């Protein structure tokens, strides 16, 4: 079944052309089932690109999904038109006041790795959101900075600054083949990485409630399960488009920033060559497995989430 999106949202046309099943509001109301309520707290500057990436992954499942776009309250977005934000997003304060509950919530990364958590202008609200998930969300998926921030809040695990940026496509290993989130996963696969920070594996091991599901000898832990808080934390980017790393590399080289060619990304390490997407299938597997696990466990009466 499809993902339900407003027909005027850019992702509607983008995903339709890619063959992803999308459904308008009118079509959805004619189906006698409860769609899964999935929220996307979008902290990335390029809102539309990020919407497309995550809608693509959660829309490739046999379940009807209603996606709600959420923003930080009273936080100016410079890279996305105000009209787009007004038309499609609700600030978290409005979500909080409404008492709305979600079967799943994705909290994206944000380009603020260099800041201490307490220096982030919206840190207080992010902490409020983390606490709110425990009573209003069945399962939360923290991505990159979003996942690291959740580990900081719930377990006081700090991110570590890397000597050089982890940038490129890195081989990862399936460390928990029997996990419900890794059904269909290969033993070894590629994931795009783009970050200046990491989580120390020893810090994860020291917390009995945490379990590392995916990891890399080169760039460390990748996917962490936190059963206590009904959460997953992923530090790398299955959601990336084929050219996302290229866009970042081109942006930095054009502005004169010193940046290495993303590792194992361009054929022959030639920036003029078209990158191959070697992670798409595993991205669909992971997010499809997450959605399926939510469907199997979330209450049919959504009001019972958190009770």
C-alpha positions as CSV (number, residue, x, y, z in Angstrom):
1,X,0.0,0.0,0.0
2,X,1.1,3.6,-0.5
3,X,2.3,6.5,1.5
4,X,-0.2,9.3,1.9
5,X,1.2,12.7,1.0
6,X,-0.4,16.0,0.1
7,X,-0.7,16.1,-3.7
8,X,1.0,19.5,-3.8
9,X,4.1,18.4,-1.8
10,X,7.1,18.1,-4.2
11,X,7.8,14.6,-3.0
12,X,4.4,13.5,-4.4
13,X,5.4,14.0,-8.0
14,X,9.0,12.9,-7.5
15,X,8.1,9.6,-5.9
16,X,5.2,9.0,-8.4
17,X,7.6,9.3,-11.3
18,X,10.0,6.8,-9.6
19,X,7.2,4.2,-9.2
20,X,6.7,4.6,-5.5
21,X,3.1,4.2,-4.5
22,X,1.7,7.5,-3.2
23,X,-1.9,8.4,-2.4
24,X,-3.7,11.6,-2.0
25,X,-6.0,12.6,0.9
26,X,-9.2,11.8,-1.1
27,X,-7.9,8.4,-2.1
28,X,-6.8,7.5,1.4
29,X,-10.2,8.3,3.0
30,X,-11.8,5.7,0.9
31,X,-9.7,2.9,2.4
32,X,-11.1,1.3,5.6
33,X,-7.8,0.8,7.5
34,X,-5.8,2.8,10.0
35,X,-2.7,4.2,8.3
36,X,0.5,4.3,10.3
37,X,1.2,7.8,11.6
38,X,4.9,8.6,10.9
39,X,6.4,11.9,11.8
40,X,9.5,13.4,10.3
41,X,11.3,16.0,12.4
42,X,13.3,17.6,9.7
43,X,16.4,19.4,11.0
44,X,18.3,19.6,7.7
45,X,18.7,22.8,5.8
46,X,17.5,21.4,2.5
47,X,14.0,20.4,3.6
48,X,12.6,19.2,0.3
49,X,15.6,17.0,-0.5
50,X,15.3,15.4,2.9
51,X,11.6,14.9,2.6
52,X,12.0,13.1,-0.7
53,X,14.7,10.8,0.7
54,X,12.8,9.6,3.7
55,X,9.4,9.5,2.0
56,X,11.0,7.3,-0.6
57,X,12.2,4.7,2.0
58,X,9.1,4.5,4.2
59,X,6.8,4.6,1.2
60,X,8.2,1.4,-0.3
61,X,6.2,-0.9,2.1
62,X,2.9,-2.7,1.7
63,X,1.3,-0.5,4.4
64,X,-0.6,2.8,4.2
65,X,1.5,5.5,5.9
66,X,0.5,9.1,6.7
67,X,3.6,11.3,6.9
68,X,3.6,14.4,9.1
69,X,6.3,17.0,8.6
70,X,7.5,18.6,11.8
71,X,9.8,21.6,12.4
72,X,11.5,23.1,15.4
73,X,9.2,25.8,16.9
74,X,10.2,29.5,16.2
75,X,13.3,28.5,14.2
76,X,14.0,30.3,11.0
77,X,14.8,28.1,7.9
78,X,17.0,29.9,5.4
79,X,17.3,27.2,2.7
80,X,13.6,26.4,2.2
81,X,10.8,28.8,1.1
82,X,8.6,30.1,3.9
83,X,5.6,29.2,1.9
84,X,6.7,25.6,1.7
85,X,7.2,25.5,5.5
86,X,3.8,27.1,6.1
87,X,2.0,24.8,3.8
88,X,3.5,21.4,4.8
89,X,5.1,21.7,8.3
90,X,3.7,22.0,11.8
91,X,6.0,23.3,14.5
92,X,6.6,20.9,17.4
93,X,4.8,23.2,19.8
94,X,1.6,22.7,17.8
95,X,2.0,18.9,17.7
96,X,2.6,19.0,21.5
97,X,-0.4,21.1,22.2
98,X,-2.6,18.9,20.0
99,X,-1.8,15.7,22.0
100,X,-1.2,13.9,18.7
101,X,0.6,10.5,18.9
102,X,2.7,8.7,16.3
103,X,3.5,5.1,15.5
104,X,6.9,6.2,14.4
105,X,9.1,9.3,14.4
106,X,12.3,10.0,12.4
107,X,14.6,12.7,13.8
108,X,17.1,13.7,11.1
109,X,20.6,14.9,11.3
110,X,21.7,18.5,11.4
111,X,24.9,20.3,10.2
112,X,25.8,21.3,13.7
113,X,28.3,18.6,14.7
114,X,31.0,21.2,15.7
115,X,28.7,22.6,18.4
116,X,28.4,21.2,21.9
117,X,24.9,20.0,22.4
118,X,24.1,22.7,24.9
119,X,25.2,25.3,22.4
120,X,22.6,24.3,19.9
121,X,20.0,27.1,19.9
122,X,17.1,24.6,20.0
123,X,18.6,22.1,22.4
124,X,16.0,22.7,25.1
125,X,13.2,21.9,22.6
126,X,15.0,18.9,21.3
127,X,15.3,17.5,24.9
128,X,11.6,18.2,25.3
129,X,10.9,16.2,22.1
130,X,13.1,13.3,23.2
131,X,11.1,13.1,26.5
132,X,7.8,13.5,24.6
133,X,8.6,10.5,22.4
134,X,8.4,8.2,25.5
135,X,4.7,8.9,25.9
136,X,3.6,9.9,22.4
137,X,5.6,7.8,19.9
138,X,5.8,4.0,19.6
139,X,9.2,3.9,17.9
140,X,11.8,6.6,17.2
141,X,14.5,6.6,14.6
142,X,17.4,9.0,15.3
143,X,19.6,9.7,12.2
144,X,23.2,10.9,12.4
145,X,23.2,14.0,14.7
146,X,19.7,13.1,15.8
147,X,20.8,9.7,17.0
148,X,23.9,11.0,18.7
149,X,21.9,13.6,20.5
150,X,19.4,11.0,21.8
151,X,22.3,8.9,23.1
152,X,23.6,12.1,24.9
153,X,20.2,12.8,26.4
154,X,19.2,9.3,27.5
155,X,22.7,7.9,28.4
156,X,25.0,10.8,28.6
157,X,27.2,9.3,25.8
158,X,29.1,12.1,24.1
159,X,30.1,12.3,20.5
160,X,33.8,12.3,19.7
161,X,35.4,14.6,17.2
162,X,37.3,12.8,14.4
163,X,40.8,13.9,13.3
164,X,39.5,13.9,9.7
165,X,36.1,13.7,8.2
166,X,34.5,10.3,7.5
167,X,33.4,10.9,4.0
168,X,32.5,8.4,1.3
169,X,31.1,4.9,1.0
170,X,32.4,2.5,3.6
171,X,32.0,-1.3,4.1
172,X,29.8,-2.3,7.0
173,X,29.1,-5.7,8.7
174,X,25.9,-7.2,9.8
175,X,26.6,-7.8,13.5
176,X,23.1,-9.1,14.4
177,X,21.7,-11.3,11.6
178,X,18.7,-12.4,13.6
179,X,17.6,-8.8,14.4
180,X,14.0,-8.1,13.1
181,X,15.4,-4.8,11.7
182,X,18.0,-6.6,9.5
183,X,15.8,-9.2,7.7
184,X,17.2,-9.8,4.2
185,X,20.5,-8.0,5.0
186,X,23.8,-9.2,3.5
187,X,26.7,-9.9,5.8
188,X,28.7,-7.1,4.2
189,X,27.5,-4.0,2.4
190,X,28.2,-0.3,1.6
191,X,26.7,2.8,3.4
192,X,27.4,6.5,2.6
193,X,29.0,8.4,5.5
194,X,29.5,12.1,6.0
195,X,30.4,13.3,9.5
196,X,33.1,14.8,11.6
197,X,32.0,12.9,14.8
198,X,31.5,9.4,16.0
199,X,30.2,7.4,19.0
200,X,32.9,5.4,20.8
201,X,32.1,1.7,20.6
202,X,33.3,1.2,24.2
203,X,30.7,3.7,25.4
204,X,27.9,1.7,23.7
205,X,29.2,-1.6,25.1
206,X,29.2,-0.2,28.6
207,X,25.4,0.3,28.5
208,X,23.5,-3.0,28.7
209,X,20.3,-1.5,27.1
210,X,22.2,-0.7,23.9
211,X,23.0,-3.2,21.1
212,X,25.1,-2.5,18.0
213,X,23.4,-4.0,14.9
214,X,25.7,-2.6,12.1
215,X,29.3,-1.5,12.3
216,X,32.4,-0.8,10.3
217,X,36.1,-1.4,11.0
218,X,36.8,1.9,9.4
219,X,34.1,4.2,10.7
220,X,32.9,2.5,13.9
221,X,29.3,1.8,15.1
222,X,26.5,2.5,12.7
223,X,23.1,1.2,13.8
224,X,22.3,0.9,17.5
225,X,19.1,-0.6,19.0
226,X,17.8,1.0,22.3
227,X,15.0,-1.3,23.4
228,X,14.5,0.6,26.6
229,X,13.4,3.7,24.8
230,X,11.9,1.9,21.7
231,X,14.5,3.6,19.5
232,X,17.1,3.0,16.8
233,X,20.1,5.3,16.2
234,X,21.9,5.3,12.9
235,X,24.9,7.5,12.3
236,X,25.3,6.9,8.5
237,X,23.0,7.6,5.5
238,X,21.1,4.9,3.7
239,X,18.6,7.7,2.7
240,X,21.2,9.5,0.5
241,X,20.5,9.9,-3.2
242,X,23.1,8.7,-5.6
243,X,24.5,12.3,-6.0
244,X,24.3,13.5,-2.4
245,X,28.0,13.1,-1.6
246,X,28.8,14.6,-5.0
247,X,26.7,17.7,-4.1
248,X,28.6,18.1,-0.9
249,X,32.0,17.6,-2.5
250,X,31.2,20.0,-5.4
251,X,29.9,22.6,-2.9
252,X,33.1,22.5,-0.8
253,X,35.5,22.5,-3.7
254,X,33.7,25.4,-5.4
255,X,34.0,27.5,-2.2
256,X,37.7,26.6,-1.8
257,X,37.3,24.4,1.2
258,X,39.8,21.7,1.6
259,X,38.0,18.3,1.2
260,X,39.1,14.9,0.2
261,X,37.4,13.0,-2.6
262,X,34.8,10.8,-1.0
263,X,36.2,7.4,-0.5
264,X,35.0,4.4,-2.6
265,X,32.3,6.6,-4.2
266,X,33.3,7.7,-7.7
267,X,34.3,4.9,-10.1
268,X,38.1,5.0,-10.3
269,X,38.1,7.9,-7.7
270,X,37.4,10.2,-10.7
271,X,35.1,13.1,-9.7
272,X,34.1,13.5,-13.3
273,X,32.6,9.9,-13.3
274,X,28.9,9.3,-12.4
275,X,28.7,7.7,-8.9
276,X,27.0,4.3,-8.6
277,X,24.3,3.8,-6.0
278,X,25.3,0.6,-4.1
279,X,23.2,1.1,-0.9
280,X,19.7,1.7,-2.1
281,X,18.4,-1.9,-1.6
282,X,19.7,-2.1,2.0
283,X,18.2,1.3,2.7
284,X,14.8,0.0,1.6
285,X,15.3,-3.1,3.7
286,X,16.1,-1.3,6.9
287,X,13.3,1.2,6.8
288,X,10.8,-1.4,5.5
289,X,11.8,-3.7,8.4
290,X,11.4,-0.8,10.8
291,X,7.9,0.1,9.5
292,X,6.9,-3.6,9.6
293,X,8.1,-3.9,13.2
294,X,6.0,-0.9,14.1
295,X,2.9,-2.3,12.4
296,X,3.3,-5.6,14.3
297,X,3.6,-4.0,17.7
298,X,1.8,-0.6,17.8
299,X,-1.7,-0.5,19.3
300,X,-4.5,-0.3,16.8
301,X,-6.0,2.4,19.0
302,X,-3.3,5.0,18.6
303,X,-4.5,6.7,21.8
304,X,-3.0,3.8,23.8
305,X,0.5,4.6,22.7
306,X,2.6,5.4,25.8
307,X,-0.1,4.2,28.2
